[in-house]
Amino acid sequence: MPDERIFHYCPACGSERIELRGGKRFSCPACGFIYYHNTAAATALILKTRAGILFLVRGQEPERGKLALPGGFVDPAEGAIEGMRRECREEIGWDPGPGCRFAASYPNSYRYKGVLYNTCDLFFAAEAPGLSIADLRSPSGGSPGGEILGLRFIRPEDLDLKSLAFESARQALRQEFPAFFGP
């Protein structure tokens, strides 16, 4: 495993002797500081409509320009469903409500500003047959530098899984739509 340092100096005493073990445990032999860089929880929504599955076009790294499902990191003191619903409100201006079901969970990694975050991605599914792009809004309005460049509905049979930003979403969609992508 490569040395994925997020600390080069001990946050407690400033020593340069901070050590990384097992890819997640930082310790300082000078003062005894220990930090576990544990897995972060993230959520996403597989939203099915008559027009297809809703995807966002990512406006920022990682994977700028690729497709992603609405979702994001779960905040502290927030449950997975609450986090997914908050992310949907923030990203698309729409709340799927309580009628979502748990669909799948897969590990993922997310490199942001040089830090590798290992995530446990939790996927939920909902149906909103009559929902259209006009019912949604992207906060960045598709502006350059925004988090979201656009919104698209894509039918499973028209989706190229290589266009997705994250492997965990590919796996979740394979599981949710085995007739199109295999198990």
N, C-alpha and C positions, 0 to 999 in steps of 0.2 A: 504494500500500500504506500503511495507517495506521501511525503511529509506535507500534510495539508494544514499548515500553521495559520492560525488566526491570531495567535499571540507570539510576539518575538521577545517580549519582556513580560515578566510576571506582573499582572495587574495589581497585586497586593504590595510587593516590595520593590519592583523595578529590576529585579535580577535578570540577567541575560541567560540564566541557566534553566529557564522553563523547558520542560520536556513533554513530548507528545508520545503517548503509548496507546497502541491498539486503535489508532485513528480517531479516538474521541476523548481520551483522558489526558488533560494537561495537569502537570504537577510541578511544583517548585521545590527543589531540595533545600533552598536557602531559608524559606519561611514556612513551608508545609502547605501552601495554597494548593487546592485541587479544584478543577473545573471539568465537568463532563459535558462535552458538546454532543448532547443527545439528539435523537431524531425529532424533527419538527412535524406537527400535524398540519396537513393541508387538505382542502376539500375541493370538489368540483361537481358540477351539475351536468348530467346528460339530459338535455331538454329536447323532448320529441314533439314535433308539430307536424301538421300536414305538409308543410314546405320542406321539412327535413330536420336535422339536428342543428341546434344553434352552436356556432363557433365564433370566437373572437379572433381577430388578426392582431397578434402581439405587436405592440409599438416600442417595446424596450427589450434589452437583453435580459436574460438569456433567450435566444431563439427568436429575435426580432423578425417580424414578417411571417412567421409560421402560425399555424392555427392552434388554438387552445380552447378548452371548455371554460365557461365562466366558473370562477372560484379563486381560491388563494389560501393564504396561511390562516390558521385558527388563532385568534388572539388569546392572551392569558385570561383565565376565568370565563372562557366561552366554550360551549359544547360544539361538536362537529356540525350539527344541523344548524345551530344559530350562526356559526361562522360561515357556512355555505350560503345561508339566506342573506346575511349581511353583505358578503362579497357580491352576490347577485344584485342586490339593491345598489351597491356602489358601482359595479361594472356595467350593468345593463339597465338600471332603473326599474327593475321588476323583481318581485318577490314570489318565489314558487309556492309559498304558503306551507301549511303542514302536511300536504298530501304527497310529499316525497317519500321514496323508499330507498333503503340502502341497496346499492348495486354491487359494489366491489371495493377492494382495497389492495393497493400494490405499492411496493417501495419505489422511490424515485430519488434522484439527486438534482440539486438546483444550485448552480454556481452563480453567486451574485457578488459583484465587486471584489472578486478574488477569494471569497469565502465559499467553501463547499458545504451546503446544507443537505444532509440526508433527510428525506421526508417519508412520512407514511401518508400516502394519498388515499383519501376516503371519497369514493364516488357515490353520488345519489342520482336517482332518475326520477323524472317527472314528465307528465304529458300535459300539453296545452295546445290542443289541435288547432284552434283558431288564431293563435298568436302570430303576429307578423312583425316585421322590422319596424313598422310605424308605431307599434306598441312599446318599443324599446328605445333606450337612449344610451349612447356611449358618452361618458363624462368628458372625454377629451375631444369629442366631436370629430375624431379622425385626424386631429391636428398633428403635425410633425412633433416628435418628442413626447407625445402622449402615451399613456400606458396601453391604450387600445386604438388601433388604426381603423378598425371597422368591424362590422358584425355580418355574419353570413349564415344562411340556412343551407345545409348540404345534405342531400339524401344519402343514406348509407351506401347504396349501390354506386354513387358517384364519388365517394370519398377515397382519396389516396392516403393511406395511413402514414406514408412517408412525409406528408405535408404537416403532420402534427408535431408540435414542439416537444412533447414529452412521451417517453416510452410507457409510463404508467397509464396515460390516456389511451394509447394504442391497445394495451392489454385490456383495459376496462371496456373499450368498444368491441374488441374481439369477443369478450365474454357476453356483452349485452346483445350483440348482433351476430351470432355464430353463422347464420345463413349467408352473410356477406363476407365475413372475415375469417371464418373457421373458428374452432374453439380455442 
